[in-house]
Amino acid sequence: MENKKGNEKFIWRENDESSSTLLKYDLEASHWVRAFKSAERKHTSAPIGETFGTIGLVFGLILNLIILIILSLTQLIRYLRK
């Protein structure tokens, strides 16, 4: 297979040490690093303790909001009855 220079030696990537070639390699390497990190993040799960802790915090927040609303309504009703 001929390359741009017309010889039979096929070089699928440039081998020189020019800044443009090094920049291309750096960009490609950073692309692959991001791709692997993204794939790793998609397939990792949180530890069970953290999961139950988060669920407990959410339920606690909901319960506290319900209690706050109920207490506010009772105080409003007492105020309006006076």
Order of alpha helices (4+ residues) and beta strands (2+ residues): alpha-alpha
